[in-house]
Amino acid sequence: MLALVKKPRIEISLQGENVEEVIEWIKKKYEVSILTSERTDSVSIEETDFWKEMQSNRIGNLLAGARLKAGLTQAQVAKKLGVRQNMVSDYERGKRRLSPSMAKRFARALKINVDKIS
C-alpha cells in the first residue's frame, strides 16, 4: 500500500500484515490519502516519464541544480557571466546549446568543476 501524509508531507510504502491498522493509527494524527492499495511491481527509473524528461534537458537541469545549490538566482549568475538573465534561463531550459567556453564560464561563476555540467 502506498499512502501519503499531506502535512507534514510524507510518503509511506507499507507491506505485510496489519497495514490497515497502521494506517488507521496514522490517520488519528494526520490527514492521509491512500495512493494505491494494490501491490505494484518495481519499475526501473530509466523507464519513467520523469527520468526521460530530466534526460532530455540534462545539461540545463545540471546548471539549474548547481545554481540553486550555490544559492544564486538566475539574475545573479547572469551578472557574474556578463549576460542577460533570460540567457541563463534559456540555458537552463535547454533552449540554448552550452558551448565549451560558456560551460567554463558557468563553472567559474558557480564555483564547480566544469566536468559537472558537460
C-alpha positions as CSV (number, residue, x, y, z in Angstrom):
1,M,0.0,0.0,0.0
2,L,1.3,3.5,-0.8
3,A,0.0,6.3,1.5
4,L,0.6,10.0,1.5
5,V,0.5,12.1,4.7
6,K,-0.3,15.6,3.5
7,K,1.1,17.7,6.3
8,P,3.9,17.1,7.1
9,R,4.4,15.7,3.6
10,I,5.4,12.1,3.9
11,E,5.1,9.1,1.5
12,I,4.9,5.8,3.2
13,S,5.1,2.4,1.5
14,L,3.7,-0.4,3.7
15,Q,3.7,-4.1,3.1
16,G,2.8,-7.1,5.2
17,E,0.3,-7.9,7.9
18,N,-1.8,-5.2,9.7
19,V,-1.2,-2.5,7.2
20,E,-4.7,-1.1,7.6
21,E,-4.2,-1.0,11.4
22,V,-1.0,1.1,11.0
23,I,-2.8,3.5,8.5
24,E,-5.7,3.9,11.0
25,W,-3.2,4.8,13.7
26,I,-1.5,7.4,11.5
27,K,-5.0,8.9,10.5
28,K,-5.6,9.7,14.1
29,K,-3.0,12.4,13.9
30,Y,-2.6,13.3,10.2
31,E,-4.7,13.6,7.1
32,V,-3.8,10.6,4.9
33,S,-4.5,9.8,1.3
34,I,-4.2,6.2,0.0
35,L,-2.5,6.4,-3.4
36,T,-2.8,2.7,-4.1
37,S,-3.7,-0.3,-2.2
38,E,-2.5,-2.7,-4.9
39,R,0.9,-4.1,-4.9
40,T,2.9,-2.5,-7.6
41,D,5.9,-4.0,-9.3
42,S,9.1,-2.1,-9.3
43,V,9.9,-0.1,-12.4
44,S,13.4,1.0,-13.5
45,I,13.9,4.7,-13.1
46,E,15.0,4.9,-16.7
47,E,11.6,3.8,-17.8
48,T,9.7,6.6,-16.0
49,D,8.5,9.8,-17.7
50,F,10.3,11.8,-15.0
51,W,13.6,10.3,-16.0
52,K,13.0,10.8,-19.7
53,E,12.1,14.4,-19.1
54,M,15.1,15.0,-17.0
55,Q,17.5,13.4,-19.5
56,S,16.0,15.4,-22.4
57,N,17.5,18.6,-20.8
58,R,20.3,17.0,-18.7
59,I,22.7,20.0,-19.1
60,G,20.1,22.6,-18.3
61,N,18.9,20.6,-15.2
62,L,22.6,20.3,-14.0
63,L,23.1,24.1,-14.5
64,A,19.9,24.9,-12.6
65,G,20.8,22.4,-9.8
66,A,24.3,23.9,-9.4
67,R,22.9,27.4,-9.4
68,L,20.4,26.5,-6.7
69,K,23.0,24.7,-4.7
70,A,25.2,27.8,-4.8
71,G,22.2,29.8,-3.5
72,L,22.1,32.1,-6.5
73,T,19.3,33.5,-8.7
74,Q,19.4,33.5,-12.4
75,A,19.9,37.2,-12.3
76,Q,22.9,36.8,-10.0
77,V,24.5,34.2,-12.3
78,A,23.8,36.4,-15.3
79,K,25.6,39.3,-13.7
80,K,28.6,37.1,-13.0
81,L,28.6,35.9,-16.6
82,G,28.0,39.4,-18.0
83,V,24.9,38.2,-19.9
84,R,21.1,38.9,-19.5
85,Q,19.0,36.8,-17.1
86,N,16.9,35.4,-19.9
87,M,20.1,33.8,-21.4
88,V,20.7,31.9,-18.2
89,S,17.0,30.8,-18.3
90,D,17.5,29.7,-21.9
91,Y,20.5,27.5,-20.9
92,E,18.6,26.0,-18.0
93,R,15.5,25.2,-20.1
94,G,17.6,23.7,-22.9
95,K,16.7,26.5,-25.4
96,R,20.4,27.3,-25.9
97,R,23.3,24.9,-26.5
98,L,26.1,25.1,-24.0
99,S,29.4,25.7,-25.7
100,P,32.6,24.6,-24.0
101,S,33.7,28.2,-23.4
102,M,30.3,29.0,-21.8
103,A,30.5,25.9,-19.7
104,K,33.8,27.1,-18.3
105,R,32.3,30.5,-17.6
106,F,29.3,28.9,-15.8
107,A,31.7,26.6,-13.8
108,R,33.7,29.6,-12.6
109,A,30.6,31.6,-11.7
110,L,29.0,28.6,-9.8
111,K,32.4,27.5,-8.4
112,I,32.1,24.0,-9.7
113,N,34.2,21.7,-11.8
114,V,33.3,22.1,-15.5
115,D,33.0,18.3,-15.8
116,K,29.9,18.5,-13.6
117,I,28.0,20.4,-16.4
118,S,29.4,18.9,-19.5
